[in-house]
Amino acid sequence: MRESAIAFCDRFGAEAHRLGWTAPQLFALHPEYGTVRFDVCGVMMIGADPASGVEADRILFERTAGYRIRPGQTWDVPVWKFAKLGVGQ
């Protein structure tokens, strides 16, 4: 997952920023349960597959896509703040 997220930033980061994607939409995790609560996770935190493209409302993967807006979607903390919360310590 980490490698795919870094590769996404390197390859598509500027375009995602231009299209208005936010850090939580891409990299959020639930503050207590991490990826177990995938309904509040950012697109890049749900799977380990590398992204193959970025569009205004979805991130493309080899066999699927992650969408920016899903009914009832909320995003929690970006992954880099998750570690600061001391989860699991």
C-alpha positions as a LaTeX table, in Angstrom:
\begin{tabular}{lrrr}
\hline
Residue & $x$ (\AA) & $y$ (\AA) & $z$ (\AA) \\
\hline
Met1 & 0.00 & 0.00 & 0.00 \\
Arg2 & 2.78 & 2.43 & 0.96 \\
Glu3 & 4.67 & 1.82 & $-2.28$ \\
Ser4 & 1.50 & 2.30 & $-4.34$ \\
Ala5 & 0.70 & 5.56 & $-2.53$ \\
Ile6 & 4.22 & 6.91 & $-3.10$ \\
Ala7 & 4.12 & 5.87 & $-6.76$ \\
Phe8 & 0.74 & 7.59 & $-7.10$ \\
Cys9 & 2.16 & 10.84 & $-5.71$ \\
Asp10 & 5.18 & 10.65 & $-8.00$ \\
Arg11 & 3.22 & 9.80 & $-11.12$ \\
Phe12 & $-0.18$ & 11.45 & $-10.65$ \\
Gly13 & 0.19 & 13.84 & $-7.70$ \\
Ala14 & 0.28 & 17.07 & $-9.71$ \\
Glu15 & $-2.70$ & 16.03 & $-11.83$ \\
Ala16 & $-4.70$ & 14.90 & $-8.78$ \\
His17 & $-4.00$ & 18.26 & $-7.13$ \\
Arg18 & $-5.05$ & 20.11 & $-10.29$ \\
Leu19 & $-8.30$ & 18.11 & $-10.33$ \\
Gly20 & $-9.04$ & 19.05 & $-6.71$ \\
Trp21 & $-8.38$ & 15.75 & $-4.92$ \\
Thr22 & $-7.69$ & 16.32 & $-1.23$ \\
Ala23 & $-5.32$ & 14.42 & 1.07 \\
Pro24 & $-8.23$ & 12.83 & 3.02 \\
Gln25 & $-9.97$ & 11.75 & $-0.20$ \\
Leu26 & $-6.80$ & 9.93 & $-1.20$ \\
Phe27 & $-5.10$ & 8.88 & 2.04 \\
Ala28 & $-7.58$ & 8.92 & 4.95 \\
Leu29 & $-7.93$ & 6.18 & 7.56 \\
His30 & $-10.37$ & 5.74 & 10.42 \\
Pro31 & $-8.70$ & 7.25 & 13.52 \\
Glu32 & $-9.32$ & 4.14 & 15.66 \\
Tyr33 & $-9.74$ & 1.24 & 13.26 \\
Gly34 & $-7.54$ & 2.13 & 10.30 \\
Thr35 & $-8.50$ & 0.28 & 7.12 \\
Val36 & $-11.03$ & $-1.95$ & 8.90 \\
Arg37 & $-13.51$ & 0.90 & 8.43 \\
Phe38 & $-12.97$ & 1.20 & 4.69 \\
Asp39 & $-16.09$ & 3.37 & 4.37 \\
Val40 & $-14.07$ & 6.34 & 5.68 \\
Cys41 & $-10.79$ & 5.46 & 3.95 \\
Gly42 & $-9.30$ & 7.42 & 1.10 \\
Val43 & $-9.10$ & 5.84 & $-2.34$ \\
Met44 & $-5.39$ & 4.94 & $-2.06$ \\
Met45 & $-5.80$ & 3.26 & 1.35 \\
Ile46 & $-8.29$ & 0.59 & 0.32 \\
Gly47 & $-6.10$ & $-1.63$ & $-1.84$ \\
Ala48 & $-2.46$ & $-2.26$ & $-2.60$ \\
Asp49 & $-2.69$ & $-2.10$ & $-6.38$ \\
Pro50 & $-0.88$ & 0.76 & $-8.10$ \\
Ala51 & $-3.00$ & 3.45 & $-9.74$ \\
Ser52 & $-3.04$ & 3.57 & $-13.52$ \\
Gly53 & $-4.73$ & 6.93 & $-13.96$ \\
Val54 & $-6.48$ & 9.84 & $-12.31$ \\
Glu55 & $-9.70$ & 11.56 & $-13.40$ \\
Ala56 & $-11.86$ & 14.27 & $-11.89$ \\
Asp57 & $-14.03$ & 11.85 & $-9.91$ \\
Arg58 & $-12.11$ & 8.56 & $-9.81$ \\
Ile59 & $-8.72$ & 6.97 & $-9.49$ \\
Leu60 & $-8.18$ & 4.14 & $-11.96$ \\
Phe61 & $-6.57$ & 0.84 & $-11.07$ \\
Glu62 & $-5.87$ & $-2.15$ & $-13.31$ \\
Arg63 & $-9.20$ & $-3.90$ & $-12.62$ \\
Thr64 & $-11.28$ & $-1.37$ & $-10.73$ \\
Ala65 & $-11.62$ & 2.29 & $-9.79$ \\
Gly66 & $-11.97$ & 4.24 & $-6.57$ \\
Tyr67 & $-14.43$ & 7.10 & $-6.58$ \\
Arg68 & $-14.13$ & 10.49 & $-4.92$ \\
Ile69 & $-17.76$ & 10.76 & $-3.92$ \\
Arg70 & $-19.79$ & 7.83 & $-2.64$ \\
Pro71 & $-23.22$ & 8.20 & $-1.00$ \\
Gly72 & $-22.75$ & 9.09 & 2.67 \\
Gln73 & $-18.95$ & 9.26 & 2.32 \\
Thr74 & $-16.92$ & 10.97 & 4.98 \\
Trp75 & $-13.15$ & 10.93 & 5.29 \\
Asp76 & $-11.17$ & 10.82 & 8.47 \\
Val77 & $-7.50$ & 11.54 & 9.13 \\
Pro78 & $-4.73$ & 11.23 & 6.54 \\
Val79 & $-2.46$ & 8.25 & 7.14 \\
Trp80 & 0.45 & 10.43 & 8.33 \\
Lys81 & $-1.71$ & 11.77 & 11.18 \\
Phe82 & $-2.97$ & 8.26 & 12.02 \\
Ala83 & 0.42 & 7.25 & 13.43 \\
Lys84 & 0.53 & 10.37 & 15.60 \\
Leu85 & $-2.73$ & 9.29 & 17.28 \\
Gly86 & $-0.90$ & 6.35 & 18.87 \\
Val87 & $-3.36$ & 3.76 & 17.60 \\
Gly88 & $-2.46$ & 0.26 & 18.74 \\
Gln89 & 0.18 & 1.42 & 21.22 \\
\hline
\end{tabular}
